[in-house]
Amino acid sequence: MTKKPTSFSIKNWSQDDQPREKLRDKGKTALSDAELIAILIGSGNREESAVALCKRIFASVDNNLNALGKLSIAQLMDFKGIGEAKAIAITAALELGRRRRLEDVLQLDKVTSSRSVFDIMQPILGDLPHEEFWILYLNNSNKVIQKNQLSKGGITGTLVDVRLVLKNALEVGATALILCHNHPSETLKPSESDKNVTQKLKVAAQSLDLKVLDHLIITEKAYFSFADENVL
């Protein structure tokens, strides 16, 4: 007689290994990242439960949620037990988390330090696989009036439209600017191009009594501040 394969659906797990019930009875903070994702996918495969499968997926990205969020649907489907629907569910949940974080930090609209700029811009730039250059426009109280993407795909002096930057500064009534761009390579050392762009905008802004307060290079977990390092 052929033995029926064991089902690893959540409803057939032991009481201690049911994340839905654990969340209901103990609260959402009691669950691990793997358990929360396991609730989304509902079941694992014939060899492992959803929690075990999710733990294995997390281990492949060094248990880092940001790294998990960078996996493509195809990469998630490489794991046995993760089909297209489950991969899409995981991707959607992590994107919602990223957007929620972005909405939270947008409330921190007053710039008090380079760290506050990082907190505002990291959710926008930190996870990107390509470079983007942004301008923060500030008023007299150092509150962010507007954030504008200036270029995408790389930073060179030729990509900086100084006239557009200054025109927009005047239109929104800005008195200061902060420059930001990301380095997908994770290196925090400014390139010669980064330095040239900074000086080009700084000199141009001074002609209209606008100040360039800082230029931040942003990676997933850290940043480099031109002002903090006295290279502005």
N, C-alpha and C positions, 0 to 999 in steps of 0.2 A: 504493500500500500504506500502510495506516494505521500510524503508528509507535506502538508500545506505550509507554504512559506509564512514565516512570522510577519505579522503586520506591525509596522512602526508608526502607525497613525497616532497622533497625540492622545486620542481617547483611549487607547490601549496601553498607555504607559502606566507605570506605578504612580501612586499618589504624589510621591516626593519629586517626580520627574515630569510633572505636568505644568508647564509655564503659565498656561491660561489661568488655572486655578491658583497658582502661586501669586500671580499678579492681582487676582481678585481678592485673595485672602490676606496678602502681605503688602500689597502696594507695588507700584511700578519700579520703585528704586531698589527693591529686593532682587530684581532679576538681573542677570548678566547680559551683556550685549548679545551673546550667542542665544540665550533664551528668548530675548525679544525678537530676534530675527526668526527663531524657530516658530514662534507664534504665527509669523507671516506665511511661512512656507507649509506649515501644517504637518508634513510628514517627511521622512528621510528616504532611505532606500532599503533594500532587503538586508543589508549588513549593519546599518547604523540608524539610530533615531535622528530626528530633526535636530535635536540639540547637539548630538555628537557630530553630525554633518556640519552644522554651523560653527562648531568649535574648530573643526578641521579647516573650514574656509577662512575663519579669522586667523588661525595659525599661519596660513599661507601669506598673510599680509602683516605678520608680526603683531597680531591682535590690535591693529590700528584702524579705527572707524574711518578716518579720512582716507587711508589707503584703500579700504574696502569700497568706499564711494567712488574711487577712480577706476574700479574694474568695469569692463564693458559687459554687456549682456552675454556676448559670446564667451568671454573669459569665465563668467559665473557658470555658464552651461557646461564648462569642462569638468565640473564636479558631478560625479554620479549622483543622481537624485535631484539635480537642479535642471528642470526643463525651462522652456522659454517663459512660461507664465510665472514661475517662481523667480526667475532671474529678473523679470520686469518688476515684480512686486518688491524685491529687495532694492532695486535701483530707484524705484519711485519713493520708497520709504526714506532712503538716505538723502535723496534730493529734497524731500520735504523738511528733513532735519537741517539741511544746509540753508534752506530758505528761511526757516524759523530763526536760525541763528543770525542771519542777515538782518531780519526785521528787528531783532532785539538790539543789535549793536547800532542800528541806525538811529536809535534814540540817544546814543552818546554823541550828539552832534557838536559839542563844544570841544575844541582842541586845547588841551592843557599840557600836552607833552608828545614826544614822538610815539610813545606807547599808545596814546589815545588814537593817533592816526592809524597805527597798526591794527588796533581793535576795530576801527571802522572799515579799513580796506582789506584786511586779511580774508574775510569771507567772500569778497569779490575777486581777489587776485590769487589767493594762496594756493588754490588747487588747479589752476589753469595749466594746460600742457603747452601753451604758447605765451609769448610776452604781450602785455598790454600796458599802455601808458595813460595815466589818468591825472587830471588836475582837480584839486579841491579849491574852491573859491570861498574865502572867509570874509566876514565883516569885521568891524572894529572890536567886537567882543570875542573874536576868534571862534565864532560859530560858523559852521559849514552852511553856506547858502546853497551851494550846488556842487555836484560831482559830475565831471564830464570825461568820457573816454576820448583821448586825443589820437591814439593810434593803436593798431593791433598787428601783431606778428613780428615785431622787432623794433628796436630803438636806434634811430640814427638822426643826426641833425636835420637831414633833408625831409624827414617825416614830420617835423614839428612845424606846424603852421602858426607862427608867432602872432600874425595878425588876427587869426581866429581866436587865439587864447586871450589876447588883450581886448578884442572887441567884446567877447563874452564877459570879461571881467567888468568892463564899463557898463554893460547892459544890466548885470545883476547887482551892481553897486559894490563890488568886492574891493577890499583894501589890501588883501594879501592872498598869496597863492601857496599851495603846497603841492609838490610834484610827487607822484608815486608810480612805480612800475614793479613788475614781478620778474623774478629769475626762476624759470622752471627747473634749471639745473641745480637749484638750491645753493649756489654760491652767493655769498654776500659781498664780494669784492666788486666795487664799481669799475666799469670799463672806461676806456678813454671816451667812448661815445657817450656814456652816461654823464661824464664830467662836462663834455662839450655841450650837451643839451641843457644841462643845468645852468651853465654860464650864459648860454645864448638867451634863455628865458629870463634869467636874473637881470642881465643888462637891458633887455628890451622892456621889462616891467618897470625898472627904475625910471625910465623916461616918462612914465605916467604916474610916478609916485606910488607905485605898487611894490610890495615887498614879496620876495620869494623866501618864505620862512624855513623851508626844509625840502629835502628830496629823500624819499624813502625807497629803498630796494626791499621788496617783500618776498619771502618764501613761505612755505607752509607753516613753519614753526618759529621763524625768527625774522629779524629785519636789520637793515643798516640805515642809519640816519646821518645824512651829510652834516646837519647842524650839530648833532651830538659829537661827531668825530672831527668837527672844526675844519671841514673841507668844502663848506658851502661858498 
